């Protein structure tokens, strides 16, 4: 029997030894990448950023309107909206029950829809009122807690470590908490301000009284009817006897000539420029007349009639 070579073995059953002859597979892609088909956009590897991209918030277009205040402060005599009286007034019950009518299906359907609307309105108002009370209760609790925290921090004494380690300012030299600094001249200033307010009110009352008296005095020249308007128009435009004469200025507008220019008005006021003999003879008559009128008003205590 020939000797058997050492280190060499022969497989008598080839089908059972296939795994010994199978060569390992070589691939440059990971097992997960090998499952990506070529038509996928992830087939070509693109380097990604190490830092993730910050997601931007979604922009909501439009603005929601403010919600209506259904349970606002009611006036005197108004019925609260969450009361049975309000429900009975807003959603009255029908006089006849038509929900079960067999002869007319449309009328029955309309009655059922009406009943559904009434029930929805009542339940909705009741739930909204309950939510309003709950939100008001939570808001009051939070507000009271914040007020207590604020008062506690506002009037809290200085900490002991701060007081003991504060060498620059002594506790006796620190300012005390006052609502307002004392002011010895406050009563006098208040009296002066009250008197100023009273004087201003009296001045306004006097100006209002003078305006009312002036309106009463000049009310005789007001045009209130069409007949008076026609008379004024005829006197100003059509009456030839109202033309200017040597002794009267006249009232007819067609005989007054061109209106005075600004330069002429300034010259008349400053007593400069070309003046006529009539202007020189007039002198200070207009000013004296106005002064006399003011003196008469002061003496009589009321407005005087204008010269007509």
C-alpha positions as a Python dict, from the first residue, in 0.01 Angstrom:
ca = {
    (1, 'X'): (0, 0, 0),
    (2, 'X'): (162, 330, -105),
    (3, 'X'): (219, 588, 165),
    (4, 'X'): (-31, 882, 180),
    (5, 'X'): (107, 1230, 137),
    (6, 'X'): (105, 1431, 449),
    (7, 'X'): (-91, 1761, 443),
    (8, 'X'): (-298, 1658, 145),
    (9, 'X'): (-654, 1556, 188),
    (10, 'X'): (-896, 1458, -71),
    (11, 'X'): (-1268, 1520, -47),
    (12, 'X'): (-1460, 1214, -141),
    (13, 'X'): (-1791, 1408, -143),
    (14, 'X'): (-1750, 1718, -363),
    (15, 'X'): (-2095, 1859, -287),
    (16, 'X'): (-2017, 1878, 83),
    (17, 'X'): (-1685, 2054, 30),
    (18, 'X'): (-1794, 2333, -198),
    (19, 'X'): (-1761, 2588, 79),
    (20, 'X'): (-1390, 2511, 104),
    (21, 'X'): (-1327, 2600, -259),
    (22, 'X'): (-1554, 2910, -272),
    (23, 'X'): (-1348, 3227, -300),
    (24, 'X'): (-1443, 3524, -82),
    (25, 'X'): (-1621, 3812, -259),
    (26, 'X'): (-1439, 4146, -305),
    (27, 'X'): (-1653, 4463, -319),
    (28, 'X'): (-1583, 4833, -270),
    (29, 'X'): (-1935, 4914, -151),
    (30, 'X'): (-2099, 4841, 179),
    (31, 'X'): (-2374, 4579, 199),
    (32, 'X'): (-2634, 4854, 249),
    (33, 'X'): (-2505, 5044, -54),
    (34, 'X'): (-2516, 4731, -267),
    (35, 'X'): (-2893, 4727, -221),
    (36, 'X'): (-2935, 5077, -379),
    (37, 'X'): (-3041, 5045, -743),
    (38, 'X'): (-2869, 5256, -1012),
    (39, 'X'): (-3180, 5460, -1081),
    (40, 'X'): (-3187, 5593, -722),
    (41, 'X'): (-3044, 5945, -656),
    (42, 'X'): (-2848, 5794, -364),
    (43, 'X'): (-2655, 5563, -601),
    (44, 'X'): (-2383, 5827, -642),
    (45, 'X'): (-2238, 5912, -303),
    (46, 'X'): (-2222, 6286, -234),
    (47, 'X'): (-2023, 6407, 68),
    (48, 'X'): (-2247, 6550, 336),
    (49, 'X'): (-2185, 6822, 591),
    (50, 'X'): (-2086, 6716, 938),
    (51, 'X'): (-2303, 6985, 1093),
    (52, 'X'): (-2673, 6917, 1034),
    (53, 'X'): (-2878, 7181, 854),
    (54, 'X'): (-3088, 7401, 1075),
    (55, 'X'): (-3455, 7350, 991),
    (56, 'X'): (-3638, 7677, 931),
    (57, 'X'): (-3984, 7722, 1083),
    (58, 'X'): (-4272, 7694, 844),
    (59, 'X'): (-4404, 8038, 751),
    (60, 'X'): (-4776, 8056, 800),
    (61, 'X'): (-4933, 8296, 553),
    (62, 'X'): (-5207, 8526, 665),
    (63, 'X'): (-5306, 8663, 1004),
    (64, 'X'): (-5575, 8515, 1219),
    (65, 'X'): (-5830, 8770, 1341),
    (66, 'X'): (-5860, 8825, 1715),
    (67, 'X'): (-6128, 8607, 1872),
    (68, 'X'): (-6454, 8771, 1960),
    (69, 'X'): (-6528, 8848, 2322),
    (70, 'X'): (-6858, 8666, 2356),
    (71, 'X'): (-6895, 8703, 2733),
    (72, 'X'): (-6804, 9071, 2763),
    (73, 'X'): (-6918, 9290, 3047),
    (74, 'X'): (-7290, 9323, 3019),
    (75, 'X'): (-7481, 9639, 3090),
    (76, 'X'): (-7749, 9685, 3347),
    (77, 'X'): (-8059, 9484, 3262),
    (78, 'X'): (-7882, 9259, 3009),
    (79, 'X'): (-7927, 8883, 3039),
    (80, 'X'): (-7602, 8683, 3068),
    (81, 'X'): (-7538, 8466, 2764),
    (82, 'X'): (-7476, 8147, 2959),
    (83, 'X'): (-7803, 8158, 3150),
    (84, 'X'): (-8116, 7951, 3078),
    (85, 'X'): (-8310, 8275, 3021),
    (86, 'X'): (-8077, 8368, 2733),
    (87, 'X'): (-8104, 8018, 2584),
    (88, 'X'): (-8482, 8037, 2603),
    (89, 'X'): (-8482, 8380, 2434),
    (90, 'X'): (-8233, 8289, 2159),
    (91, 'X'): (-8341, 7933, 2087),
    (92, 'X'): (-8714, 7919, 2155),
    (93, 'X'): (-8884, 7586, 2125),
    (94, 'X'): (-9129, 7540, 1834),
    (95, 'X'): (-9499, 7552, 1903),
    (96, 'X'): (-9551, 7223, 1718),
    (97, 'X'): (-9327, 6918, 1704),
    (98, 'X'): (-9271, 6846, 1334),
    (99, 'X'): (-8971, 6613, 1365),
    (100, 'X'): (-9188, 6298, 1341),
    (101, 'X'): (-9423, 6397, 1063),
    (102, 'X'): (-9476, 6111, 822),
    (103, 'X'): (-9674, 6299, 558),
    (104, 'X'): (-9399, 6548, 467),
    (105, 'X'): (-9037, 6430, 489),
    (106, 'X'): (-8893, 6773, 396),
    (107, 'X'): (-9071, 6951, 682),
    (108, 'X'): (-8959, 6676, 921),
    (109, 'X'): (-8600, 6709, 803),
    (110, 'X'): (-8608, 7088, 844),
    (111, 'X'): (-8746, 7051, 1197),
    (112, 'X'): (-8470, 6806, 1287),
    (113, 'X'): (-8206, 7046, 1152),
    (114, 'X'): (-8353, 7331, 1355),
    (115, 'X'): (-8345, 7118, 1669),
    (116, 'X'): (-7983, 7026, 1595),
    (117, 'X'): (-7887, 7392, 1557),
    (118, 'X'): (-8057, 7486, 1882),
    (119, 'X'): (-7880, 7207, 2068),
    (120, 'X'): (-7543, 7297, 1917),
    (121, 'X'): (-7584, 7663, 2011),
    (122, 'X'): (-7674, 7582, 2370),
    (123, 'X'): (-7394, 7330, 2415),
    (124, 'X'): (-7141, 7556, 2245),
    (125, 'X'): (-7223, 7857, 2462),
    (126, 'X'): (-7215, 7645, 2776),
    (127, 'X'): (-6876, 7495, 2689),
    (128, 'X'): (-6731, 7833, 2591),
    (129, 'X'): (-6852, 7983, 2918),
    (130, 'X'): (-6692, 7699, 3111),
    (131, 'X'): (-6364, 7746, 2923),
    (132, 'X'): (-6377, 8120, 2988),
    (133, 'X'): (-6425, 8068, 3361),
    (134, 'X'): (-6141, 7815, 3372),
    (135, 'X'): (-5904, 8046, 3185),
    (136, 'X'): (-5998, 8340, 3409),
    (137, 'X'): (-5937, 8127, 3716),
    (138, 'X'): (-5593, 8016, 3592),
    (139, 'X'): (-5504, 8372, 3497),
    (140, 'X'): (-5605, 8505, 3839),
    (141, 'X'): (-5402, 8235, 4015),
    (142, 'X'): (-5092, 8313, 3808),
    (143, 'X'): (-5138, 8687, 3858),
    (144, 'X'): (-5177, 8649, 4235),
    (145, 'X'): (-4866, 8428, 4251),
    (146, 'X'): (-4662, 8679, 4050),
    (147, 'X'): (-4784, 8962, 4272),
    (148, 'X'): (-4682, 8773, 4586),
    (149, 'X'): (-4339, 8697, 4441),
    (150, 'X'): (-4290, 9059, 4341),
    (151, 'X'): (-4397, 9192, 4682),
    (152, 'X'): (-4170, 8944, 4855),
    (153, 'X'): (-3870, 9042, 4646),
    (154, 'X'): (-3948, 9414, 4666),
    (155, 'X'): (-3973, 9432, 5043),
    (156, 'X'): (-3721, 9159, 5120),
    (157, 'X'): (-3454, 9268, 5372),
    (158, 'X'): (-3089, 9279, 5274),
    (159, 'X'): (-2910, 8948, 5298),
    (160, 'X'): (-2690, 8896, 5597),
    (161, 'X'): (-2376, 8820, 5395),
    (162, 'X'): (-2419, 9140, 5193),
    (163, 'X'): (-2476, 9347, 5504),
    (164, 'X'): (-2175, 9204, 5684),
    (165, 'X'): (-1940, 9229, 5383),
    (166, 'X'): (-2030, 9587, 5290),
    (167, 'X'): (-1752, 9795, 5450),
    (168, 'X'): (-1800, 10121, 5256),
    (169, 'X'): (-2153, 10216, 5365),
    (170, 'X'): (-2282, 10170, 5714),
    (171, 'X'): (-2634, 10047, 5775),
    (172, 'X'): (-2717, 10371, 5957),
    (173, 'X'): (-2611, 10578, 5653),
    (174, 'X'): (-2816, 10392, 5397),
    (175, 'X'): (-3128, 10574, 5272),
    (176, 'X'): (-3455, 10453, 5409),
    (177, 'X'): (-3738, 10348, 5181),
    (178, 'X'): (-3994, 10627, 5148),
    (179, 'X'): (-4293, 10652, 4920),
    (180, 'X'): (-4206, 11016, 4843),
    (181, 'X'): (-3962, 11274, 4971),
    (182, 'X'): (-4106, 11518, 5225),
    (183, 'X'): (-4194, 11857, 5076),
    (184, 'X'): (-4270, 12136, 5324),
    (185, 'X'): (-4388, 12374, 5049),
    (186, 'X'): (-4640, 12131, 4904),
    (187, 'X'): (-4957, 12288, 5055),
    (188, 'X'): (-4861, 12632, 4925),
    (189, 'X'): (-4786, 12505, 4576),
    (190, 'X'): (-5114, 12313, 4568),
    (191, 'X'): (-5303, 12625, 4669),
    (192, 'X'): (-5136, 12831, 4395),
    (193, 'X'): (-5209, 12565, 4132),
    (194, 'X'): (-5571, 12539, 4244),
    (195, 'X'): (-5609, 12916, 4216),
    (196, 'X'): (-5456, 12909, 3865),
    (197, 'X'): (-5702, 12643, 3759),
    (198, 'X'): (-5992, 12844, 3900),
    (199, 'X'): (-5871, 13158, 3719),
    (200, 'X'): (-5843, 12975, 3388),
    (201, 'X'): (-6194, 12835, 3431),
    (202, 'X'): (-6326, 13184, 3506),
    (203, 'X'): (-6153, 13325, 3197),
    (204, 'X'): (-6304, 13057, 2977),
    (205, 'X'): (-6647, 13121, 3125),
    (206, 'X'): (-6613, 13495, 3064),
    (207, 'X'): (-6501, 13441, 2704),
    (208, 'X'): (-6796, 13207, 2647),
    (209, 'X'): (-7037, 13465, 2797),
    (210, 'X'): (-6896, 13742, 2577),
    (211, 'X'): (-6926, 13526, 2266),
    (212, 'X'): (-7287, 13447, 2351),
    (213, 'X'): (-7370, 13813, 2411),
    (214, 'X'): (-7203, 13911, 2081),
    (215, 'X'): (-7408, 13651, 1901),
    (216, 'X'): (-7726, 13785, 2062),
    (217, 'X'): (-7644, 14146, 1971),
    (218, 'X'): (-7558, 14071, 1608),
    (219, 'X'): (-7850, 13835, 1558),
    (220, 'X'): (-8059, 14122, 1423),
    (221, 'X'): (-7858, 14123, 1097),
    (222, 'X'): (-7884, 13749, 1033),
    (223, 'X'): (-8056, 13640, 713),
    (224, 'X'): (-8303, 13369, 802),
    (225, 'X'): (-8561, 13385, 521),
    (226, 'X'): (-8552, 13407, 143),
    (227, 'X'): (-8727, 13744, 148),
    (228, 'X'): (-8451, 13898, 358),
    (229, 'X'): (-8189, 13758, 121),
    (230, 'X'): (-8366, 13912, -180),
    (231, 'X'): (-8384, 14250, -6),
    (232, 'X'): (-8012, 14246, 74),
    (233, 'X'): (-7922, 14150, -283),
    (234, 'X'): (-8145, 14422, -430),
    (235, 'X'): (-8006, 14685, -197),
    (236, 'X'): (-7644, 14593, -274),
    (237, 'X'): (-7673, 14556, -652),
    (238, 'X'): (-7986, 14715, -800),
    (239, 'X'): (-8076, 15019, -591),
    (240, 'X'): (-7927, 15326, -758),
    (241, 'X'): (-8003, 15547, -461),
    (242, 'X'): (-7742, 15364, -256),
    (243, 'X'): (-7450, 15482, -468),
    (244, 'X'): (-7171, 15673, -302),
    (245, 'X'): (-7228, 16043, -273),
    (246, 'X'): (-7048, 16333, -114),
    (247, 'X'): (-7219, 16273, 219),
    (248, 'X'): (-7246, 15892, 221),
    (249, 'X'): (-7029, 15598, 125),
    (250, 'X'): (-7324, 15410, -19),
    (251, 'X'): (-7400, 15040, -16),
    (252, 'X'): (-7404, 14951, -385),
    (253, 'X'): (-7111, 14728, -464),
    (254, 'X'): (-7083, 14847, -825),
    (255, 'X'): (-6989, 15198, -723),
    (256, 'X'): (-6710, 15112, -476),
    (257, 'X'): (-6444, 15067, -743),
    (258, 'X'): (-6154, 14826, -731),
    (259, 'X'): (-6061, 14672, -395),
    (260, 'X'): (-5761, 14813, -217),
    (261, 'X'): (-5428, 14644, -273),
    (262, 'X'): (-5201, 14519, 3),
    (263, 'X'): (-4959, 14804, -55),
    (264, 'X'): (-5239, 15059, -13),
    (265, 'X'): (-5358, 14891, 306),
    (266, 'X'): (-5004, 14893, 450),
    (267, 'X'): (-4958, 15255, 354),
    (268, 'X'): (-5286, 15351, 518),
    (269, 'X'): (-5192, 15163, 835),
    (270, 'X'): (-4840, 15310, 851),
    (271, 'X'): (-4950, 15657, 738),
    (272, 'X'): (-4706, 15645, 448),
    (273, 'X'): (-4729, 15669, 73),
    (274, 'X'): (-4965, 15885, -131),
    (275, 'X'): (-5263, 16006, 63),
    (276, 'X'): (-5565, 16193, -51),
    (277, 'X'): (-5710, 16499, 112),
    (278, 'X'): (-5989, 16287, 257),
    (279, 'X'): (-5738, 16052, 417),
    (280, 'X'): (-5545, 16342, 568),
    (281, 'X'): (-5862, 16495, 708),
    (282, 'X'): (-5974, 16167, 856),
    (283, 'X'): (-5679, 16147, 1094),
    (284, 'X'): (-5724, 15906, 1384),
    (285, 'X'): (-6102, 15898, 1363),
    (286, 'X'): (-6126, 15521, 1309),
    (287, 'X'): (-5886, 15442, 1594),
    (288, 'X'): (-6065, 15685, 1825),
    (289, 'X'): (-6402, 15532, 1735),
    (290, 'X'): (-6279, 15181, 1817),
    (291, 'X'): (-6134, 15298, 2148),
    (292, 'X'): (-6457, 15467, 2244),
    (293, 'X'): (-6647, 15152, 2159),
    (294, 'X'): (-6422, 14941, 2383),
    (295, 'X'): (-6463, 15191, 2667),
    (296, 'X'): (-6840, 15181, 2629),
    (297, 'X'): (-6838, 14801, 2634),
    (298, 'X'): (-6632, 14799, 2954),
    (299, 'X'): (-6867, 15046, 3121),
    (300, 'X'): (-7189, 14874, 3015),
    (301, 'X'): (-7057, 14519, 3061),
    (302, 'X'): (-7163, 14394, 2718),
    (303, 'X'): (-7109, 14421, 2347),
    (304, 'X'): (-7228, 14728, 2162),
    (305, 'X'): (-7396, 14729, 1826),
    (306, 'X'): (-7191, 14785, 1515),
    (307, 'X'): (-7252, 15101, 1315),
    (308, 'X'): (-7485, 15033, 1027),
}
